[in-house]
Amino acid sequence: MSILIEFLQQSIQFLYNITRTLGIPNYGLAIILFTVLVKVVLFPLTYKQLKSMKRMQELQPKIQELQKKYKNNPQKAQQAMMELYQKEGVNPLGGCLPLLVQMPILFALFSALRTFFDPVHHPSYVELAHAKFLWIGNLGQPDPYILPVLVALGTYFQQKVSMVSSNQDQTQRMMLIIMPLVIGWMSRSFSAGLSLYWVTFSIMGILEQWLTRRQPQLVKEEISAK
C-alpha cells in the first residue's frame, strides 16, 4: 500500500506541475485532472459494467416472471434466476468490478492526502500556498459542510442513473436514499481533496451514463456480437 500511496502523491504533484506550467498552479485542479485520468483508465471496466447493466435491464421481464412464478419459494426463484443468468451469459455481479478496483485507490488516496497537505509532515516538494481551492482553505483538511452535501448529491444521482430498472423494490429505494446520506456524513471527516475526488468521479460517472444512453447502439452492437 505504501508504494501505491507514494505513486498517488507523485501523480498529483506531476499534475500540479502541469497546472503551474499553464500558469494556474493549484492542487485542486490537479486532483480533478487526476480523477479524470483514473476514469479514463477504468473506462474499459466501466464499459463492461454498462453492457452488463444493459443486459440485466433486457432480462428484467423474464426475471419478474420468475419472481412471480416462484413467489412462495424464494430459494427456487433464486435458483431459476441463476440458471437464466448462466443461459444468457450474464454475470449479475459484473457491475461491481469498477467499484472493487477503485476501493484500493480510495483507501490509498485517503492516506496519501492526509500527509500530502499536512502543514508539518508534508513532502518537501509540496507547495502548500497552492493547496487552497475555491472556498477550501486547505485540501488536506475536512470541509464539514459544502463538500459533504455535494458528495451525497453526486452519489445519489450516480446511483439513480445507474439503476437497471425504474421499478425498484423497497430495498433498492431505501438504499438509493440511505447510501448517499451515509457516504455524505462520512465525508465530513474526509480530507477535502478526497471529497473533491469523489464528487468529480460521480459527475464523470453520470456523464458516462448520459453519453451511453445518447448512443445506445454502441452497447447494443457489442451485446449483439456475442
N, C-alpha and C positions, 0 to 999 in steps of 0.2 A: 504493500500500500504506500510506503514511503516513496518508492520510485514513481508511482502514479501521481502522488501529491507534488513532488518536485517537477514532474513533467507539466502538470497543470499550471503551476506557478510560472514556469519558464514560458509556457504558451501565452499566458495572459500578459506577461512582460513583453514578449515579442509583438503581440498585437498592440500593446500600448505604444511601443516604439514606432509602429506604423502610424498610429494616430498623431504622435509627436512629429513625425516626418510630414504629415499632412497639415500640420500647423494647428491641430486641435487636440493637444495632449490630454487624455482623460481615461482613467481606468474603467469608468462606467461604460464608455464606448467600446473599450477593449473587451469587457465581459459580454457585451451584446454581440460583438464580432465572434467571440469565442463560441457563444451559443449557436450562432448561425453555422459555424463550421461543424459543430457537433451534430446539428440537424442534417447537414449535407452528408456527413459520414454515415449517419444512421439511416439515411433515406432508403437504401436497399431493403433494410429490415422493415422500415415503415411501409414501404410499398407492398411487401408481403403481408403485413398486417392489414392494409386496406383491401387486398384481394381476399384475405380470409374473412374480413368483416362483410364484404360484398357477397361472398358465397354463403355465409351464415344468414344474411338477410334473405337471399333467394330460397333458403331452406326453411324459413320461418313458417310458411303454411304447412309443410309436412311435419315440422316439429310440433306445431299446435295441434295437428290431427292426432299425433301420437299421445300428447299430453291429455287430450280429451278422451281418447280411446282407453287409456290406462289410468284415468284419474283416480281410481280407487286402489291402484297398485303402483306407487311411486318407483319402486325398485324395477318393476317390469318396464315402466316408461323410460327410466334411465338407461336400461339395457337396450331398449329399442332405438333410442336416440344415438347411443354409441355405435350401434350397428349401421344406422343411417349415415353417421359421420364417416365410418370406415368405408361404406359403399361409395359415398360421394367424394372420398379423398379429402375430407376437411378435418383440420385439427382445431377443435374448439378453443384450445389454449394458444393458438398461433398468434393472436393479437397481443399476448403478454410479453413476447420476446423483446420488443424495443424497450419496454419498461425494465425488464430484467437486466438488459445490457446497460441501461442508464443508471441503475442503482449504484454500482461501484463508482461511477463518475460523480454522483451526488454526494456520496459519503466522502470521497477524496476531496471534492471541491469544498465541502463543509470544513474540513481540516485545513485545506490549503489557504482559504480566505481568512480563517481565524488568525493565522500568524502573518499572512501577507501584508495586511494593513495595520498590524499591531504597532502602536507608537514606539514600543521598546524593542520588540523581538522581530520586527520585520526584516526581510533580507536587505542587504545594504544597497542593492540596485533599485529598490522601490522608492519612487518619488511621492511621498505622502501628500505633498501640496496638490497633487492632481487626483487624490482619492475622493474628492467631492464630486457629486453628480446630482444635478437638479437641486432638490431640496435636501438631499442627503449629505450630511457633513463629513462622514467617513464610511466608506463602503464595507469596512470591517466590523462596524457596529450595527446592532439591530435597529430597524425602523419599526417601532411598535404600532404605527397607525396606518399610514397610507399604503405601503407595500403589502402588508398582510391582506388588506381589502382587495388589492389588485391580484394577489396570489389566489385568493378564494374565487374571485370572479373568473380569472383565467382558467382555473381548474374546473369550475362549473361548466363554462362554455365549451371547453375542450371535451369534457365528458359528454355534454349534450350533443355535440355534432358527431361524436364517435358512437352513439347508440346505434345498435344493429337494427332495432325496430322502434317505431314510435309507440308501440303498445307494450310498455314496460310493466312488469308486475310491481307489487307493492314494495318488495325488497329493492329493486332497481331504482324506484322513485325515491326511496329513503336514502339510498347511497348517493344519488345524484345531489342531494341536499347536504347530507352529513359529511361526506368526504371533503368537499371544498371547505366547509366550516372547520373541520379538524385540521386540515393542512394549513389553512389561513391562520388559525390560532397558533399552531406550532411555529409558523414562520415569524411570529413575534420575537422568537429567540434566535432566529437565523441571523447571520450577517446580512446586511442589506445587499451585498454583492450576490449572495446565493439566492435571495428573494428575486433580485433583478434577473438572474439566470432563469429562474423558474417561470417568471412572468413572460419573458421573451420566448422561452421554449413553448409555453402554452399558446402564445399568439401565433407562432410559426406552425404549431400543430393544427390550429384552427384554419390557417391559410391553406395548409396541405389538404385538409378535408374539403375546403371550399373549391380549390382548384381541381381536385379529383372529381368532384361532383359536377363541375362545369364541363369536364371532359371524361364522362363515364366510359366512353368507348375504350379508353386506354386499359382500364381494368377488365372490362368485358372481353376484349380481344385476348388478353393474357389468360383469362379463365377458359375461354372457348378453345384455345390452342391445346389445352390439356384434354 
